[in-house]
Amino acid sequence: MSAPAAAPAYTKDNPFPATLKENRLLNKPGAAKETRHYVVDIGGSGLAYKVGDSLGVFPTNRPTEAAEIIERLGAGGDEPVSPAALRPPMPISLREALTSRLALSGPTRKFLETLAARATDAAEKAKLAGLLASGAKEVCTAFLDEREFADLLAEFPSAKLMPQEFTDHLRRLMPRLYSIASSPKPYPAEVHLTVSTVRYTTNHRERVGVCSTFLADRVHVGTTPVPVFVSNSHFGVPEDGARDMIMVGPGTGIAPFRAFLQERVATGASGRHWVFFGEQHRATDFLYEEEWAAWLAQGQLTRIDTAFSRDQPVKVYVQDRMRENAAELWSWIQNSANFYVCGDAKRMAKDVDQALHDIIAEQGRIDVAAAADFVKQMKKNKRYQRDVY
């Protein structure tokens, strides 16, 4: 007899129904931001992770948003649909599609075209025609950027769409990846996450980050299933425990570096550790301050340089702290330190990269081209690693 087939591992296509063990606000009272620490229970899942990996989380939409769309479609919610983005083997209910399977944001020009074809009110038809005019591309893009699907159903109520026709315009609701903020050495059955809850207003309506508010508002500790999977990464600590590490992680970009410190402490690594952390205010936004202080006191963290941008008239960022400590930073790099960056890809990571190039050129007394070559070699040797998003 052949051996029984092994149970399928939990993956993106078959996520593990985890639960939360902890949901804790990291910011102090008075903070402008809402950053939370989550402990995800993966006990019994067989899921394994390493520092540097990410956890994929499948969220659900806010029930109120799904209900509004159902109402504006004039539907009841039980109508069977087979959304084009999903191609389900069997039809699912409109309510299930809108609650847990489809994204309710990001309407497209194609959706405006469908509304234009269905609108019966003259003023609505004229407005849609103006948005879809050949010379109005930028106006149309700006209009859509401020709106979600529910907004458009509200603004053009004369355009009556059937549930199937509407859902065919929606994209699949995708999982969100979060850098893991824990090491499996001390926490083999847990994954820690550091997540900034996204809440903002556009077009006079409150908006939210789907997954960040799913975790913050809609998941109840210990009960609500949180579908998760591990996403492996190139990002990680050096194999050589004696190698120094420089870690630049403002905001939630600090998450993997908390994991790195836990890992290096657990393995007894002898290399030095230097962290650059930035946020708005020291008094309210110094994430994991007590943990960094403890590592410093125990000699496991060599130094931490902070940049709290709003605590003085002129804003100060992590790249400014790097430049202030250019000589020491160059000394570490010459000593074969690994350099890591995690966080915002649009501005921060570019600014940090430019600061690194400038420091190498100035302190190494080489020209810009030679500094660029030096950085390329660091990347090739995996001494310069980035986890940016």
C-alpha positions as CSV (number, residue, x, y, z in Angstrom):
1,M,0.0,0.0,0.0
2,S,1.2,3.5,-0.8
3,A,1.7,5.9,2.0
4,P,-1.1,8.3,2.6
5,A,-0.6,11.7,1.0
6,A,0.7,14.4,3.3
7,A,-1.8,17.1,4.3
8,P,-1.4,20.1,2.1
9,A,0.7,22.9,3.6
10,Y,-1.0,26.2,4.3
11,T,-0.2,28.6,1.4
12,K,-1.6,31.7,-0.3
13,D,-4.1,29.4,-2.0
14,N,-4.9,27.6,1.2
15,P,-4.4,30.1,4.1
16,F,-4.3,29.0,7.7
17,P,-7.3,30.3,9.8
18,A,-5.2,31.9,12.6
19,T,-6.5,33.9,15.5
20,L,-5.1,37.0,17.3
21,K,-3.7,36.6,20.7
22,E,-3.0,40.3,21.2
23,N,-4.0,43.7,19.7
24,R,-2.1,46.5,21.4
25,L,-1.9,50.2,20.6
26,L,1.8,51.2,20.4
27,N,1.3,55.0,20.2
28,K,0.8,57.0,23.4
29,P,-2.3,59.2,24.0
30,G,-2.3,62.3,21.8
31,A,-0.6,60.7,18.9
32,A,-1.7,61.6,15.4
33,K,-1.1,58.0,14.2
34,E,-2.6,54.6,15.2
35,T,0.1,52.0,15.1
36,R,-0.8,48.6,16.5
37,H,1.2,45.5,17.7
38,Y,-0.5,42.2,16.8
39,V,0.3,38.7,18.0
40,V,-0.9,36.1,15.5
41,D,-1.3,32.5,16.8
42,I,0.0,30.0,14.3
43,G,0.2,27.1,16.7
44,G,-0.6,23.8,15.1
45,S,-0.5,25.2,11.6
46,G,2.9,23.7,10.6
47,L,3.7,27.2,9.3
48,A,7.4,28.1,9.6
49,Y,9.0,31.5,9.1
50,K,12.4,33.1,9.4
51,V,13.3,36.7,10.3
52,G,12.9,38.9,7.2
53,D,9.8,37.0,6.0
54,S,6.4,38.6,5.6
55,L,2.9,37.4,6.7
56,G,0.2,37.5,4.2
57,V,-3.2,38.4,5.6
58,F,-6.6,38.0,3.8
59,P,-9.0,40.7,5.1
60,T,-12.7,41.2,4.7
61,N,-14.3,44.5,3.7
62,R,-16.4,46.6,6.2
63,P,-19.9,45.1,6.2
64,T,-21.4,48.6,6.0
65,E,-19.6,49.2,2.7
66,A,-21.0,46.0,1.2
67,A,-24.5,46.8,2.5
68,E,-24.4,50.3,1.0
69,I,-23.5,48.9,-2.4
70,I,-26.2,46.2,-2.2
71,E,-28.8,48.9,-1.3
72,R,-27.7,51.2,-4.1
73,L,-27.9,48.3,-6.6
74,G,-31.5,47.8,-5.4
75,A,-30.5,44.2,-4.5
76,G,-31.1,42.0,-1.5
77,G,-27.7,40.5,-1.2
78,D,-28.6,36.8,-1.9
79,E,-28.5,37.2,-5.7
80,P,-26.1,34.6,-7.2
81,V,-23.1,36.1,-9.1
82,S,-20.0,34.7,-10.8
83,P,-17.6,37.7,-10.8
84,A,-15.2,37.8,-13.8
85,A,-12.2,38.3,-11.5
86,L,-13.0,35.2,-9.5
87,R,-14.3,32.7,-12.0
88,P,-15.9,30.6,-9.1
89,P,-16.8,27.0,-9.9
90,M,-20.2,27.8,-8.5
91,P,-22.0,31.1,-8.2
92,I,-21.7,32.9,-4.8
93,S,-24.0,35.3,-3.2
94,L,-23.6,39.0,-3.9
95,R,-23.1,39.7,-0.2
96,E,-20.2,37.2,0.0
97,A,-18.6,38.6,-3.1
98,L,-18.7,42.1,-1.7
99,T,-17.8,41.3,1.8
100,S,-14.9,38.9,1.4
101,R,-14.0,38.3,-2.2
102,L,-13.8,41.5,-4.2
103,A,-12.1,44.9,-3.7
104,L,-14.6,47.8,-3.4
105,S,-12.1,50.6,-4.2
106,G,-10.3,51.6,-7.4
107,P,-13.1,52.2,-9.9
108,T,-11.9,52.4,-13.5
109,R,-12.7,54.4,-16.6
110,K,-14.4,51.3,-18.0
111,F,-16.9,51.4,-15.1
112,L,-17.7,55.0,-15.9
113,E,-18.4,53.9,-19.5
114,T,-20.8,51.3,-18.2
115,L,-22.6,53.9,-16.1
116,A,-22.7,56.3,-19.1
117,A,-24.4,53.6,-21.1
118,R,-27.0,52.9,-18.4
119,A,-27.7,56.5,-17.1
120,T,-31.1,57.9,-17.9
121,D,-30.9,61.3,-16.2
122,A,-29.8,64.0,-18.5
123,A,-27.5,65.8,-16.0
124,E,-25.8,62.5,-15.0
125,K,-25.3,61.6,-18.7
126,A,-23.8,65.0,-19.4
127,K,-21.4,64.8,-16.4
128,L,-20.3,61.3,-17.4
129,A,-19.8,62.4,-21.0
130,G,-17.6,65.2,-19.8
131,L,-15.4,62.9,-17.8
132,L,-15.1,60.5,-20.7
133,A,-14.3,63.1,-23.3
134,S,-11.0,62.6,-25.2
135,G,-9.3,65.7,-23.7
136,A,-10.4,65.0,-20.1
137,K,-8.0,62.1,-19.2
138,E,-6.3,63.9,-16.3
139,V,-9.7,65.2,-14.9
140,C,-11.1,61.7,-15.1
141,T,-8.2,60.2,-13.3
142,A,-8.3,62.8,-10.5
143,F,-12.1,62.2,-10.3
144,L,-11.7,58.4,-9.9
145,D,-8.8,58.8,-7.4
146,E,-11.2,60.5,-5.0
147,R,-13.9,57.9,-5.3
148,E,-14.8,54.2,-4.6
149,F,-17.5,52.2,-6.3
150,A,-20.1,53.1,-3.7
151,D,-19.5,56.8,-4.5
152,L,-20.2,56.4,-8.2
153,L,-23.4,54.4,-7.5
154,A,-24.5,57.3,-5.3
155,E,-23.6,60.1,-7.8
156,F,-25.2,58.4,-10.8
157,P,-28.3,56.7,-9.3
158,S,-30.2,56.6,-12.7
159,A,-27.6,54.1,-14.0
160,K,-29.2,50.8,-13.0
161,L,-26.8,47.8,-13.0
162,M,-27.6,44.2,-12.4
163,P,-25.5,42.5,-9.6
164,Q,-23.6,40.4,-12.1
165,E,-22.8,43.3,-14.3
166,F,-21.6,45.3,-11.4
167,T,-19.4,42.6,-9.9
168,D,-17.7,42.0,-13.2
169,H,-16.1,45.4,-12.8
170,L,-14.5,44.6,-9.5
171,R,-11.0,43.2,-8.8
172,R,-10.2,40.3,-6.6
173,L,-9.6,41.3,-2.9
174,M,-6.0,40.6,-2.4
175,P,-4.0,39.7,0.7
176,R,-1.7,42.3,2.3
177,L,1.9,41.4,3.2
178,Y,3.3,42.7,6.5
179,S,7.0,42.4,7.6
180,I,7.2,40.0,10.5
181,A,8.3,41.7,13.7
182,S,9.3,38.6,15.6
183,S,11.9,35.8,15.5
184,P,10.8,32.1,15.5
185,K,13.6,31.4,18.0
186,P,11.6,32.8,21.0
187,Y,8.2,32.7,19.3
188,P,7.9,29.5,17.2
189,A,4.1,29.5,17.4
190,E,3.5,33.2,17.1
191,V,4.0,35.9,14.4
192,H,4.2,39.5,15.6
193,L,3.1,42.4,13.3
194,T,3.5,46.2,13.5
195,V,0.7,47.8,11.5
196,S,-0.3,51.4,11.0
197,T,-4.1,51.7,10.8
198,V,-5.1,53.7,7.8
199,R,-8.0,56.1,8.2
200,Y,-8.5,59.2,6.0
201,T,-11.1,61.2,4.2
202,T,-11.7,61.8,0.4
203,N,-14.7,63.2,-1.4
204,H,-16.2,64.0,2.1
205,R,-16.3,60.4,3.0
206,E,-14.4,58.4,5.6
207,R,-12.0,55.8,4.0
208,V,-10.0,53.1,5.6
209,G,-7.2,50.7,4.8
210,V,-9.1,47.4,4.2
211,C,-6.6,45.1,6.0
212,S,-5.3,47.5,8.7
213,T,-8.9,48.2,9.9
214,F,-9.8,44.5,9.5
215,L,-7.2,43.7,12.1
216,A,-7.9,46.8,14.3
217,D,-11.7,46.8,14.2
218,R,-13.2,43.6,12.8
219,V,-11.1,40.9,14.3
220,H,-11.9,39.9,17.9
221,V,-9.0,38.6,19.9
222,G,-9.2,34.8,20.3
223,T,-12.2,34.2,18.1
224,T,-12.3,35.8,14.6
225,P,-10.4,33.6,12.0
226,V,-7.6,35.5,10.3
227,P,-6.6,33.7,7.1
228,V,-2.8,33.9,6.8
229,F,0.3,32.5,5.0
230,V,4.0,33.0,5.1
231,S,5.7,34.8,2.3
232,N,9.4,34.0,2.1
233,S,11.9,36.8,1.6
234,H,15.5,37.4,0.6
235,F,15.7,39.8,3.5
236,G,17.5,38.5,6.6
237,V,20.4,38.5,9.1
238,P,23.9,37.6,7.9
239,E,25.0,34.0,8.4
240,D,28.1,35.3,10.2
241,G,27.0,36.2,13.7
242,A,30.1,38.3,14.1
243,R,29.1,40.7,11.3
244,D,27.9,44.2,12.3
245,M,24.4,45.3,11.2
246,I,23.1,48.8,10.4
247,M,19.3,49.0,10.3
248,V,17.3,51.9,9.0
249,G,13.5,51.6,9.7
250,P,11.3,54.6,10.3
251,G,7.7,54.1,11.3
252,T,6.4,50.5,10.8
253,G,9.7,49.9,8.9
254,I,11.1,49.0,12.3
255,A,9.2,45.7,12.4
256,P,11.8,43.4,10.9
257,F,14.6,44.9,12.9
258,R,12.8,44.0,16.1
259,A,12.8,40.5,14.7
260,F,16.5,40.7,13.8
261,L,17.5,41.8,17.3
262,Q,15.5,38.9,18.8
263,E,17.1,36.5,16.5
264,R,20.7,37.7,17.1
265,V,20.2,37.7,20.9
266,A,18.8,34.2,20.7
267,T,21.7,32.9,18.7
268,G,24.3,34.7,20.8
269,A,25.6,36.7,17.8
270,S,28.6,38.8,18.7
271,G,28.3,41.5,15.9
272,R,27.3,45.1,16.7
273,H,23.8,46.5,16.0
274,W,23.0,50.1,15.1
275,V,19.4,51.2,14.6
276,F,18.0,54.3,13.0
277,F,14.4,55.0,13.8
278,G,12.2,57.9,12.8
279,E,8.6,59.0,13.5
280,Q,6.6,62.2,14.3
281,H,7.0,62.7,18.0
282,R,9.2,61.1,20.7
283,A,6.5,61.4,23.4
284,T,3.9,59.5,21.5
285,D,5.4,57.6,18.6
286,F,8.6,55.9,19.8
287,L,7.6,52.3,18.8
288,Y,8.9,49.6,21.1
289,E,10.9,52.2,23.1
290,E,11.1,50.0,26.2
291,E,12.5,47.1,24.2
292,W,15.2,49.1,22.5
293,A,16.2,50.6,25.9
294,A,16.4,47.1,27.4
295,W,18.6,45.9,24.6
296,L,20.8,49.0,24.9
297,A,21.2,48.4,28.7
298,Q,22.1,44.8,28.1
299,G,24.7,45.7,25.5
300,Q,22.8,43.8,22.8
301,L,22.0,47.0,20.9
302,T,25.1,49.1,20.3
303,R,23.4,52.3,19.5
304,I,20.0,53.8,18.3
305,D,19.7,57.1,16.6
306,T,16.2,58.6,16.4
307,A,14.7,61.3,14.2
308,F,11.4,62.7,15.4
309,S,10.4,65.0,12.6
310,R,7.8,67.2,14.3
311,D,9.7,67.8,17.6
312,Q,11.5,70.8,16.3
313,P,10.8,73.7,13.8
314,V,12.9,72.0,11.0
315,K,12.0,68.5,10.2
316,V,14.6,65.8,10.8
317,Y,14.6,62.4,9.2
318,V,16.6,59.2,9.4
319,Q,18.8,60.2,6.5
320,D,19.7,63.4,8.3
321,R,20.9,61.3,11.3
322,M,22.9,59.1,8.9
323,R,24.7,62.2,7.6
324,E,25.3,63.6,11.1
325,N,27.1,60.3,11.9
326,A,28.8,59.9,8.5
327,A,32.3,59.1,9.8
328,E,31.1,56.4,12.3
329,L,28.8,55.0,9.7
330,W,31.7,54.7,7.2
331,S,33.8,53.1,9.8
332,W,31.1,50.4,10.3
333,I,30.8,49.9,6.5
334,Q,34.6,49.5,6.2
335,N,34.3,46.9,8.9
336,S,32.0,44.9,6.6
337,A,28.8,45.8,8.3
338,N,25.5,44.8,6.6
339,F,23.2,47.8,5.7
340,Y,19.4,47.3,5.8
341,V,16.5,49.6,5.0
342,C,12.8,48.9,5.5
343,G,9.7,51.1,4.9
344,D,8.4,53.6,2.4
345,A,9.7,53.1,-1.1
346,K,8.5,56.3,-2.6
347,R,10.6,58.8,-0.6
348,M,12.3,57.4,2.4
349,A,14.2,54.6,0.8
350,K,15.4,56.8,-2.0
351,D,16.5,59.5,0.4
352,V,18.4,56.9,2.5
353,D,20.0,55.4,-0.6
354,Q,21.2,58.9,-1.7
355,A,22.6,59.6,1.8
356,L,24.4,56.2,1.7
357,H,26.0,57.1,-1.6
358,D,27.0,60.5,-0.5
359,I,28.5,59.3,2.8
360,I,30.6,56.6,1.0
361,A,31.8,59.2,-1.6
362,E,32.7,61.9,1.1
363,Q,34.1,59.6,3.8
364,G,35.9,57.3,1.3
365,R,37.2,60.3,-0.7
366,I,36.0,58.8,-4.0
367,D,34.0,60.2,-6.8
368,V,30.3,59.6,-7.4
369,A,30.8,56.9,-9.9
370,A,33.1,55.0,-7.6
371,A,30.6,55.3,-4.7
372,A,27.9,53.9,-7.0
373,D,30.2,50.9,-7.8
374,F,30.9,50.4,-4.1
375,V,27.1,50.3,-3.3
376,K,26.5,47.9,-6.3
377,Q,29.1,45.6,-4.8
378,M,27.5,45.8,-1.4
379,K,24.2,44.7,-3.0
380,K,25.9,41.9,-4.9
381,N,27.4,40.6,-1.7
382,K,24.0,40.9,0.1
383,R,25.5,43.5,2.4
384,Y,22.9,46.1,1.3
385,Q,19.3,44.7,1.6
386,R,16.0,46.5,1.3
387,D,12.4,45.6,2.2
388,V,10.5,48.6,0.8
389,Y,6.9,49.0,-0.1
